[in-house]
Amino acid sequence: MEEFPGLKNVKVIEKHLEKNEKWLQYPENKIRIFEKNAGEWNNDFLKNISEIEKVIHELEKKLE
């Protein structure tokens, strides 16, 4: 009896995932760390943008 053609591929993928199971563990921690880093980056970015906007407004006032 022949195997379903896609079944071989599924078995290969399953074997690969079992070997790399650690990669799939604790996604909550990785998400939390990513969100923390993204939040810090965003705060710094917004702070820099507000400083740039202040400079732009000062330049606009001087040009008037």
MARBAMI-428853 format. One record per atom (N, C-alpha, C): atom name; residue number from 1; chain; x, y, z. Coordinates in nm, 4 decimals, padded with zeros to 6 digits, m for minus. Example, Ala and Ser with C-alpha at 12.3 -4.5 7.8 and 13.67 -1.06 7.14 Angstrom:
BEGIN
<atome = N, num = 1, chaine = A, east = 01.3190, north = m00.5690, up = 00.7800>
<atome = CA, num = 1, chaine = A, east = 01.2300, north = m00.4500, up = 00.7800>
<atome = C, num = 1, chaine = A, east = 01.3200, north = m00.3300, up = 00.7800>
<atome = N, num = 2, chaine = A, east = 01.2850, north = m00.2250, up = 00.7080>
<atome = CA, num = 2, chaine = A, east = 01.3670, north = m00.1060, up = 00.7140>
<atome = C, num = 2, chaine = A, east = 01.2900, north = 00.0030, up = 00.7870>
//
This chain:
BEGIN
<atome = N, num = 1, chaine = A, east = 00.0842, north = m00.1187, up = 00.0000>
<atome = CA, num = 1, chaine = A, east = 00.0000, north = 00.0000, up = 00.0000>
<atome = C, num = 1, chaine = A, east = 00.0885, north = 00.1248, up = 00.0000>
<atome = N, num = 2, chaine = A, east = 00.0605, north = 00.2161, up = m00.0916>
<atome = CA, num = 2, chaine = A, east = 00.1399, north = 00.3380, up = m00.1033>
<atome = C, num = 2, chaine = A, east = 00.0970, north = 00.4406, up = 00.0001>
<atome = N, num = 3, chaine = A, east = 00.1974, north = 00.5175, up = 00.0452>
<atome = CA, num = 3, chaine = A, east = 00.1696, north = 00.6262, up = 00.1382>
<atome = C, num = 3, chaine = A, east = 00.1140, north = 00.7451, up = 00.0624>
<atome = N, num = 4, chaine = A, east = 00.0342, north = 00.8221, up = 00.1300>
<atome = CA, num = 4, chaine = A, east = m00.0139, north = 00.9481, up = 00.0745>
<atome = C, num = 4, chaine = A, east = 00.1090, north = 01.0332, up = 00.0428>
<atome = N, num = 5, chaine = A, east = 00.1200, north = 01.0931, up = m00.0747>
<atome = CA, num = 5, chaine = A, east = 00.2424, north = 01.1637, up = m00.1151>
<atome = C, num = 5, chaine = A, east = 00.2857, north = 01.2737, up = m00.0180>
<atome = N, num = 6, chaine = A, east = 00.1933, north = 01.3447, up = 00.0401>
<atome = CA, num = 6, chaine = A, east = 00.2291, north = 01.4530, up = 00.1307>
<atome = C, num = 6, chaine = A, east = 00.2675, north = 01.4052, up = 00.2692>
<atome = N, num = 7, chaine = A, east = 00.2381, north = 01.2789, up = 00.3009>
<atome = CA, num = 7, chaine = A, east = 00.2649, north = 01.2268, up = 00.4346>
<atome = C, num = 7, chaine = A, east = 00.4141, north = 01.2220, up = 00.4634>
<atome = N, num = 8, chaine = A, east = 00.4942, north = 01.1917, up = 00.3623>
<atome = CA, num = 8, chaine = A, east = 00.6390, north = 01.1878, up = 00.3813>
<atome = C, num = 8, chaine = A, east = 00.6902, north = 01.3260, up = 00.4225>
<atome = N, num = 9, chaine = A, east = 00.6413, north = 01.4295, up = 00.3559>
<atome = CA, num = 9, chaine = A, east = 00.6820, north = 01.5659, up = 00.3902>
<atome = C, num = 9, chaine = A, east = 00.6395, north = 01.6023, up = 00.5319>
<atome = N, num = 10, chaine = A, east = 00.5209, north = 01.5616, up = 00.5710>
<atome = CA, num = 10, chaine = A, east = 00.4718, north = 01.5897, up = 00.7060>
<atome = C, num = 10, chaine = A, east = 00.5607, north = 01.5223, up = 00.8090>
<atome = N, num = 11, chaine = A, east = 00.6018, north = 01.3998, up = 00.7822>
<atome = CA, num = 11, chaine = A, east = 00.6891, north = 01.3279, up = 00.8759>
<atome = C, num = 11, chaine = A, east = 00.8251, north = 01.3971, up = 00.8882>
<atome = N, num = 12, chaine = A, east = 00.8793, north = 01.4452, up = 00.7772>
<atome = CA, num = 12, chaine = A, east = 01.0078, north = 01.5153, up = 00.7798>
<atome = C, num = 12, chaine = A, east = 00.9954, north = 01.6436, up = 00.8621>
<atome = N, num = 13, chaine = A, east = 00.8886, north = 01.7175, up = 00.8414>
<atome = CA, num = 13, chaine = A, east = 00.8673, north = 01.8419, up = 00.9168>
<atome = C, num = 13, chaine = A, east = 00.8506, north = 01.8119, up = 01.0650>
<atome = N, num = 14, chaine = A, east = 00.7749, north = 01.7095, up = 01.0971>
<atome = CA, num = 14, chaine = A, east = 00.7537, north = 01.6727, up = 01.2373>
<atome = C, num = 14, chaine = A, east = 00.8858, north = 01.6362, up = 01.3049>
<atome = N, num = 15, chaine = A, east = 00.9695, north = 01.5598, up = 01.2351>
<atome = CA, num = 15, chaine = A, east = 01.1001, north = 01.5219, up = 01.2899>
<atome = C, num = 15, chaine = A, east = 01.1860, north = 01.6459, up = 01.3127>
<atome = N, num = 16, chaine = A, east = 01.1834, north = 01.7389, up = 01.2178>
<atome = CA, num = 16, chaine = A, east = 01.2612, north = 01.8617, up = 01.2292>
<atome = C, num = 16, chaine = A, east = 01.2135, north = 01.9444, up = 01.3485>
<atome = N, num = 17, chaine = A, east = 01.0830, north = 01.9546, up = 01.3681>
<atome = CA, num = 17, chaine = A, east = 01.0291, north = 02.0330, up = 01.4789>
<atome = C, num = 17, chaine = A, east = 01.0643, north = 01.9711, up = 01.6133>
<atome = N, num = 18, chaine = A, east = 01.0670, north = 01.8383, up = 01.6197>
<atome = CA, num = 18, chaine = A, east = 01.1036, north = 01.7727, up = 01.7455>
<atome = C, num = 18, chaine = A, east = 01.2474, north = 01.8068, up = 01.7831>
<atome = N, num = 19, chaine = A, east = 01.3357, north = 01.8127, up = 01.6849>
<atome = CA, num = 19, chaine = A, east = 01.4761, north = 01.8455, up = 01.7119>
<atome = C, num = 19, chaine = A, east = 01.4908, north = 01.9900, up = 01.7585>
<atome = N, num = 20, chaine = A, east = 01.4055, north = 02.0764, up = 01.7101>
<atome = CA, num = 20, chaine = A, east = 01.4159, north = 02.2190, up = 01.7412>
<atome = C, num = 20, chaine = A, east = 01.3082, north = 02.2644, up = 01.8392>
<atome = N, num = 21, chaine = A, east = 01.2674, north = 02.1752, up = 01.9259>
<atome = CA, num = 21, chaine = A, east = 01.1578, north = 02.2054, up = 02.0170>
<atome = C, num = 21, chaine = A, east = 01.1906, north = 02.3224, up = 02.1099>
<atome = N, num = 22, chaine = A, east = 01.3174, north = 02.3365, up = 02.1484>
<atome = CA, num = 22, chaine = A, east = 01.3546, north = 02.4452, up = 02.2385>
<atome = C, num = 22, chaine = A, east = 01.3250, north = 02.5809, up = 02.1759>
<atome = N, num = 23, chaine = A, east = 01.3339, north = 02.5890, up = 02.0466>
<atome = CA, num = 23, chaine = A, east = 01.3074, north = 02.7144, up = 01.9782>
<atome = C, num = 23, chaine = A, east = 01.1627, north = 02.7576, up = 01.9982>
<atome = N, num = 24, chaine = A, east = 01.0741, north = 02.6601, up = 02.0138>
<atome = CA, num = 24, chaine = A, east = 00.9316, north = 02.6895, up = 02.0264>
<atome = C, num = 24, chaine = A, east = 00.8880, north = 02.7088, up = 02.1714>
<atome = N, num = 25, chaine = A, east = 00.9758, north = 02.6850, up = 02.2677>
<atome = CA, num = 25, chaine = A, east = 00.9375, north = 02.6949, up = 02.4079>
<atome = C, num = 25, chaine = A, east = 00.9416, north = 02.8386, up = 02.4563>
<atome = N, num = 26, chaine = A, east = 00.8609, north = 02.8652, up = 02.5538>
<atome = CA, num = 26, chaine = A, east = 00.8557, north = 02.9940, up = 02.6236>
<atome = C, num = 26, chaine = A, east = 00.8365, north = 03.1139, up = 02.5307>
<atome = N, num = 27, chaine = A, east = 00.7388, north = 03.1088, up = 02.4413>
<atome = CA, num = 27, chaine = A, east = 00.7189, north = 03.2250, up = 02.3541>
<atome = C, num = 27, chaine = A, east = 00.6719, north = 03.3475, up = 02.4323>
<atome = N, num = 28, chaine = A, east = 00.6041, north = 03.3254, up = 02.5471>
<atome = CA, num = 28, chaine = A, east = 00.5553, north = 03.4389, up = 02.6254>
<atome = C, num = 28, chaine = A, east = 00.6719, north = 03.5245, up = 02.6743>
<atome = N, num = 29, chaine = A, east = 00.7789, north = 03.4583, up = 02.7206>
<atome = CA, num = 29, chaine = A, east = 00.8954, north = 03.5335, up = 02.7678>
<atome = C, num = 29, chaine = A, east = 00.9596, north = 03.6120, up = 02.6546>
<atome = N, num = 30, chaine = A, east = 00.9712, north = 03.5491, up = 02.5393>
<atome = CA, num = 30, chaine = A, east = 01.0326, north = 03.6166, up = 02.4246>
<atome = C, num = 30, chaine = A, east = 00.9472, north = 03.7349, up = 02.3801>
<atome = N, num = 31, chaine = A, east = 00.8150, north = 03.7167, up = 02.3839>
<atome = CA, num = 31, chaine = A, east = 00.7248, north = 03.8255, up = 02.3459>
<atome = C, num = 31, chaine = A, east = 00.7364, north = 03.9399, up = 02.4456>
<atome = N, num = 32, chaine = A, east = 00.7417, north = 03.9075, up = 02.5744>
<atome = CA, num = 32, chaine = A, east = 00.7521, north = 04.0095, up = 02.6783>
<atome = C, num = 32, chaine = A, east = 00.8817, north = 04.0899, up = 02.6623>
<atome = N, num = 33, chaine = A, east = 00.9919, north = 04.0207, up = 02.6378>
<atome = CA, num = 33, chaine = A, east = 01.1210, north = 04.0884, up = 02.6190>
<atome = C, num = 33, chaine = A, east = 01.1173, north = 04.1774, up = 02.4945>
<atome = N, num = 34, chaine = A, east = 01.0597, north = 04.1240, up = 02.3865>
<atome = CA, num = 34, chaine = A, east = 01.0501, north = 04.2021, up = 02.2631>
<atome = C, num = 34, chaine = A, east = 00.9666, north = 04.3278, up = 02.2848>
<atome = N, num = 35, chaine = A, east = 00.8510, north = 04.3132, up = 02.3534>
<atome = CA, num = 35, chaine = A, east = 00.7643, north = 04.4284, up = 02.3769>
<atome = C, num = 35, chaine = A, east = 00.8326, north = 04.5323, up = 02.4654>
<atome = N, num = 36, chaine = A, east = 00.9097, north = 04.4856, up = 02.5636>
<atome = CA, num = 36, chaine = A, east = 00.9821, north = 04.5780, up = 02.6513>
<atome = C, num = 36, chaine = A, east = 01.0838, north = 04.6571, up = 02.5695>
<atome = N, num = 37, chaine = A, east = 01.1611, north = 04.5860, up = 02.4879>
<atome = CA, num = 37, chaine = A, east = 01.2620, north = 04.6523, up = 02.4042>
<atome = C, num = 37, chaine = A, east = 01.1971, north = 04.7465, up = 02.3034>
<atome = N, num = 38, chaine = A, east = 01.0860, north = 04.7031, up = 02.2457>
<atome = CA, num = 38, chaine = A, east = 01.0164, north = 04.7873, up = 02.1487>
<atome = C, num = 38, chaine = A, east = 00.9608, north = 04.9116, up = 02.2172>
<atome = N, num = 39, chaine = A, east = 00.9099, north = 04.8958, up = 02.3395>
<atome = CA, num = 39, chaine = A, east = 00.8578, north = 05.0102, up = 02.4137>
<atome = C, num = 39, chaine = A, east = 00.9664, north = 05.1107, up = 02.4461>
<atome = N, num = 40, chaine = A, east = 01.0821, north = 05.0626, up = 02.4884>
<atome = CA, num = 40, chaine = A, east = 01.1948, north = 05.1521, up = 02.5177>
<atome = C, num = 40, chaine = A, east = 01.2392, north = 05.2258, up = 02.3917>
<atome = N, num = 41, chaine = A, east = 01.2491, north = 05.1520, up = 02.2818>
<atome = CA, num = 41, chaine = A, east = 01.2891, north = 05.2139, up = 02.1557>
<atome = C, num = 41, chaine = A, east = 01.1875, north = 05.3193, up = 02.1146>
<atome = N, num = 42, chaine = A, east = 01.0587, north = 05.2873, up = 02.1287>
<atome = CA, num = 42, chaine = A, east = 00.9533, north = 05.3803, up = 02.0896>
<atome = C, num = 42, chaine = A, east = 00.9583, north = 05.5072, up = 02.1740>
<atome = N, num = 43, chaine = A, east = 00.9800, north = 05.4929, up = 02.3043>
<atome = CA, num = 43, chaine = A, east = 00.9889, north = 05.6105, up = 02.3911>
<atome = C, num = 43, chaine = A, east = 01.1055, north = 05.7000, up = 02.3502>
<atome = N, num = 44, chaine = A, east = 01.2206, north = 05.6400, up = 02.3250>
<atome = CA, num = 44, chaine = A, east = 01.3371, north = 05.7172, up = 02.2802>
<atome = C, num = 44, chaine = A, east = 01.3097, north = 05.7854, up = 02.1464>
<atome = N, num = 45, chaine = A, east = 01.2466, north = 05.7125, up = 02.0567>
<atome = CA, num = 45, chaine = A, east = 01.2155, north = 05.7657, up = 01.9242>
<atome = C, num = 45, chaine = A, east = 01.1215, north = 05.8855, up = 01.9354>
<atome = N, num = 46, chaine = A, east = 01.0158, north = 05.8711, up = 02.0161>
<atome = CA, num = 46, chaine = A, east = 00.9204, north = 05.9805, up = 02.0318>
<atome = C, num = 46, chaine = A, east = 00.9850, north = 06.1025, up = 02.0965>
<atome = N, num = 47, chaine = A, east = 01.0761, north = 06.0780, up = 02.1905>
<atome = CA, num = 47, chaine = A, east = 01.1470, north = 06.1878, up = 02.2552>
<atome = C, num = 47, chaine = A, east = 01.2317, north = 06.2629, up = 02.1518>
<atome = N, num = 48, chaine = A, east = 01.3016, north = 06.1881, up = 02.0677>
<atome = CA, num = 48, chaine = A, east = 01.3845, north = 06.2505, up = 01.9634>
<atome = C, num = 48, chaine = A, east = 01.2993, north = 06.3267, up = 01.8626>
<atome = N, num = 49, chaine = A, east = 01.1853, north = 06.2695, up = 01.8264>
<atome = CA, num = 49, chaine = A, east = 01.0957, north = 06.3358, up = 01.7312>
<atome = C, num = 49, chaine = A, east = 01.0438, north = 06.4663, up = 01.7896>
<atome = N, num = 50, chaine = A, east = 01.0073, north = 06.4654, up = 01.9182>
<atome = CA, num = 50, chaine = A, east = 00.9565, north = 06.5891, up = 01.9785>
<atome = C, num = 50, chaine = A, east = 01.0652, north = 06.6962, up = 01.9821>
<atome = N, num = 51, chaine = A, east = 01.1903, north = 06.6573, up = 02.0048>
<atome = CA, num = 51, chaine = A, east = 01.3004, north = 06.7542, up = 02.0016>
<atome = C, num = 51, chaine = A, east = 01.3183, north = 06.8116, up = 01.8614>
<atome = N, num = 52, chaine = A, east = 01.3071, north = 06.7267, up = 01.7616>
<atome = CA, num = 52, chaine = A, east = 01.3193, north = 06.7723, up = 01.6224>
<atome = C, num = 52, chaine = A, east = 01.2054, north = 06.8679, up = 01.5888>
<atome = N, num = 53, chaine = A, east = 01.0829, north = 06.8357, up = 01.6348>
<atome = CA, num = 53, chaine = A, east = 00.9693, north = 06.9236, up = 01.6083>
<atome = C, num = 53, chaine = A, east = 00.9885, north = 07.0600, up = 01.6743>
<atome = N, num = 54, chaine = A, east = 01.0455, north = 07.0625, up = 01.7945>
<atome = CA, num = 54, chaine = A, east = 01.0724, north = 07.1901, up = 01.8620>
<atome = C, num = 54, chaine = A, east = 01.1686, north = 07.2743, up = 01.7795>
<atome = N, num = 55, chaine = A, east = 01.2736, north = 07.2108, up = 01.7290>
<atome = CA, num = 55, chaine = A, east = 01.3718, north = 07.2826, up = 01.6469>
<atome = C, num = 55, chaine = A, east = 01.3055, north = 07.3354, up = 01.5203>
<atome = N, num = 56, chaine = A, east = 01.2209, north = 07.2560, up = 01.4595>
<atome = CA, num = 56, chaine = A, east = 01.1514, north = 07.2988, up = 01.3372>
<atome = C, num = 56, chaine = A, east = 01.0637, north = 07.4201, up = 01.3664>
<atome = N, num = 57, chaine = A, east = 00.9896, north = 07.4167, up = 01.4776>
<atome = CA, num = 57, chaine = A, east = 00.9041, north = 07.5301, up = 01.5131>
<atome = C, num = 57, chaine = A, east = 00.9867, north = 07.6556, up = 01.5398>
<atome = N, num = 58, chaine = A, east = 01.1010, north = 07.6397, up = 01.6055>
<atome = CA, num = 58, chaine = A, east = 01.1888, north = 07.7547, up = 01.6303>
<atome = C, num = 58, chaine = A, east = 01.2400, north = 07.8133, up = 01.4989>
<atome = N, num = 59, chaine = A, east = 01.2770, north = 07.7259, up = 01.4061>
<atome = CA, num = 59, chaine = A, east = 01.3236, north = 07.7735, up = 01.2751>
<atome = C, num = 59, chaine = A, east = 01.2119, north = 07.8447, up = 01.1994>
<atome = N, num = 60, chaine = A, east = 01.0905, north = 07.7908, up = 01.2079>
<atome = CA, num = 60, chaine = A, east = 00.9776, north = 07.8544, up = 01.1404>
<atome = C, num = 60, chaine = A, east = 00.9534, north = 07.9941, up = 01.1966>
<atome = N, num = 61, chaine = A, east = 00.9642, north = 08.0086, up = 01.3288>
<atome = CA, num = 61, chaine = A, east = 00.9441, north = 08.1399, up = 01.3915>
<atome = C, num = 61, chaine = A, east = 01.0508, north = 08.2386, up = 01.3443>
<atome = N, num = 62, chaine = A, east = 01.1750, north = 08.1920, up = 01.3329>
<atome = CA, num = 62, chaine = A, east = 01.2839, north = 08.2797, up = 01.2895>
<atome = C, num = 62, chaine = A, east = 01.2679, north = 08.3208, up = 01.1432>
<atome = N, num = 63, chaine = A, east = 01.2102, north = 08.2321, up = 01.0630>
<atome = CA, num = 63, chaine = A, east = 01.1937, north = 08.2620, up = 00.9209>
<atome = C, num = 63, chaine = A, east = 01.0774, north = 08.3563, up = 00.8945>
<atome = N, num = 64, chaine = A, east = 00.9860, north = 08.3717, up = 00.9886>
<atome = CA, num = 64, chaine = A, east = 00.8698, north = 08.4595, up = 00.9673>
<atome = C, num = 64, chaine = A, east = 00.9040, north = 08.6046, up = 00.9761>
//
